[in-house]
Amino acid sequence: MKKTKVTNPLLRPGNIDVDRIVGSHEYLLYKRVYIMDHIIDRPDLGFIPKMLMLDSINHDPIKILIYSPGGSVDAGFAMCDVMGMIKSPIITVGIGLQSMATTVFMMGSPGKRFLFPHARVMLHLPYGMMRGDEKDMAIASKQMTIIKNEIIDLLIQQGIKRSKKQLLKDIDREHWLNAEESLSYGIGDSIITPKIYKEIFG
């Protein structure tokens, strides 16, 4: 029976019985990660521990299915950082992407970022509530500008086919794209077909 040494610091040292995982309901966790809701500031509950655990078991491709309206920028950046650090190839499959979910989707391995045929993608500037006096508002405004530039730089780094100036102009308001338009924009590499789906998920 196959045993794999666990090096993930989030798990107690020991052995994971990979055959048992594959042969049980844990199979879905072992092979796939789902983002099917808002991205929230609770990384302890799901995505990050799953990614680290799967990467610790072996370096087989990790498959991430995303249908999300976006959410927390800080949580999204944490997810992107983990995706960029682990050794396992990452296949991202976008069913519907908005806001920060698009950035997470783009962290998939080049050539392995797929969109469903009727996926809709939306980009927009980060926004949030500003509270406090004039000085607090100025600090918050500065942070929003920093976050905006970090998101744009990351998207361009991951393959967006627009200049920073054009991207800023496009996302000044909600910028919606269908699957074909998204590919032309540099969001994703291919539209998934039944054949590709079977190759990825079996």
C-alpha positions in Angstrom: 0.0 0.0 0.0 1.4 3.3 -1.1 2.5 5.7 1.7 3.6 9.3 1.1 5.5 11.3 3.7 3.7 14.5 4.7 5.8 17.7 4.9 2.9 20.2 5.1 3.4 22.2 8.3 -0.4 22.4 8.7 -0.7 18.7 9.1 0.7 16.5 11.9 3.9 14.7 10.8 3.2 11.2 9.6 2.0 9.2 6.6 -1.0 9.7 4.4 -2.5 6.6 2.8 -3.0 7.9 -0.7 -4.8 4.7 -1.8 -7.4 5.3 1.0 -7.9 8.9 0.0 -8.5 8.0 -3.7 -10.8 5.2 -2.7 -13.1 7.4 -0.5 -15.1 10.6 -0.6 -11.8 12.4 -0.1 -11.1 11.7 -3.7 -12.6 15.1 -4.7 -10.4 16.9 -2.2 -7.4 15.0 -3.4 -7.9 15.8 -7.0 -9.8 19.1 -7.1 -10.3 22.4 -5.3 -13.5 24.4 -5.7 -14.0 28.1 -5.4 -17.8 28.4 -5.6 -18.6 31.5 -3.5 -17.2 34.8 -2.5 -13.5 35.0 -1.7 -13.5 35.8 2.0 -10.9 36.6 4.7 -11.1 33.0 6.2 -8.2 31.2 4.5 -8.1 28.7 7.4 -11.3 27.2 6.2 -10.5 26.0 2.8 -8.4 27.0 -0.2 -5.0 27.6 1.3 -4.8 24.5 3.5 -6.1 22.3 0.6 -3.5 23.6 -1.8 -0.7 23.1 0.7 -1.9 19.6 1.5 -2.3 18.5 -2.1 1.2 19.9 -2.9 2.6 18.0 0.0 1.1 14.6 -1.1 2.7 14.8 -4.6 3.2 17.2 -7.4 0.4 15.9 -9.7 -1.6 18.8 -11.3 -4.1 20.5 -9.0 -7.4 21.3 -10.7 -9.3 24.4 -9.5 -12.8 25.1 -10.7 -13.9 28.7 -10.2 -17.4 30.2 -10.1 -17.1 33.2 -8.0 -18.2 36.9 -7.8 -14.9 37.8 -6.3 -14.5 39.3 -2.8 -11.7 40.2 -0.4 -8.6 41.5 -2.1 -6.3 40.5 0.8 -7.6 36.9 0.8 -7.3 36.8 -3.0 -3.7 38.0 -2.9 -3.0 35.3 -0.3 -4.5 32.7 -2.6 -2.4 34.0 -5.5 0.8 33.9 -3.5 0.2 30.3 -2.5 -0.5 29.3 -6.1 2.7 31.0 -7.2 4.8 29.3 -4.6 3.8 25.6 -4.7 5.5 23.1 -7.1 2.5 21.4 -8.5 1.2 22.5 -11.9 -2.2 24.2 -11.5 -5.1 23.8 -13.9 -7.7 26.5 -13.5 -11.2 26.2 -15.0 -13.4 29.3 -15.1 -17.1 28.8 -15.1 -17.8 32.4 -14.2 -15.3 35.0 -12.9 -15.7 38.4 -11.4 -13.3 40.8 -9.8 -10.6 39.1 -7.6 -11.7 35.6 -8.9 -10.3 36.6 -12.3 -6.9 37.3 -10.8 -6.9 34.0 -9.0 -7.9 32.2 -12.2 -5.0 33.8 -14.0 -2.6 32.2 -11.5 -3.1 28.9 -13.2 -0.1 27.4 -15.1 0.4 29.0 -18.6 -1.5 26.9 -21.2 -3.6 25.3 -18.5 -6.2 28.1 -17.9 -9.6 27.1 -19.4 -12.9 28.9 -19.7 -16.3 27.3 -20.1 -18.0 28.2 -23.4 -20.5 30.5 -21.8 -18.3 31.8 -19.0 -18.6 35.5 -18.3 -15.7 37.5 -16.9 -15.8 40.9 -15.2 -12.9 43.2 -14.2 -13.3 46.3 -12.2 -11.3 48.6 -9.9 -11.1 47.6 -6.3 -13.4 49.4 -4.0 -14.2 49.6 -0.3 -15.7 51.6 2.5 -13.7 54.6 3.8 -14.2 55.7 7.3 -12.6 58.2 9.8 -11.4 61.7 9.5 -9.7 63.4 6.6 -6.3 61.9 7.4 -7.8 58.4 7.7 -9.6 58.9 4.4 -6.3 60.0 2.7 -4.5 56.9 4.0 -7.3 54.6 2.8 -7.3 56.3 -0.6 -3.5 55.8 -0.9 -3.9 52.1 0.0 -6.6 51.7 -2.6 -4.3 53.1 -5.3 -1.5 50.7 -4.2 -3.9 47.7 -4.3 -5.2 48.8 -7.8 -1.6 48.9 -9.1 -0.7 45.5 -7.6 -3.7 43.9 -9.2 -3.0 45.4 -12.6 0.7 44.5 -12.5 -0.2 40.9 -11.5 -2.7 40.6 -14.3 -0.2 41.9 -16.9 2.5 39.6 -15.5 0.1 36.6 -15.9 -0.6 37.4 -19.5 -3.2 40.1 -20.0 -2.8 41.5 -23.5 -3.3 45.1 -22.7 -1.0 47.9 -21.6 -1.3 49.2 -18.1 -2.8 52.4 -19.4 -5.5 50.6 -21.5 -6.3 48.2 -18.6 -6.8 51.1 -16.2 -9.2 52.7 -18.8 -11.1 49.5 -19.3 -11.7 48.7 -15.7 -12.7 52.3 -14.7 -16.2 50.8 -14.8 -17.3 47.1 -14.7 -15.7 45.6 -17.8 -17.6 42.4 -19.0 -16.2 39.9 -21.4 -17.6 36.6 -22.8 -15.3 33.6 -23.2 -14.0 34.4 -26.7 -13.4 38.1 -25.8 -11.6 37.0 -22.6 -9.2 34.8 -24.6 -8.5 37.8 -27.0 -7.9 39.9 -23.9 -5.4 37.4 -22.5 -7.7 36.0 -19.8 -7.3 32.2 -20.2 -5.7 30.1 -22.8 -8.5 27.9 -24.2 -12.2 27.3 -24.2 -12.9 23.9 -22.6 -14.4 21.2 -24.8 -15.9 17.9 -23.8 -12.6 16.2 -25.0 -10.5 18.6 -22.9 -12.8 18.2 -19.9 -12.5 14.4 -20.1 -8.7 14.7 -20.3 -8.6 16.9 -17.2 -11.2 15.2 -15.0 -11.4 11.7 -16.5 
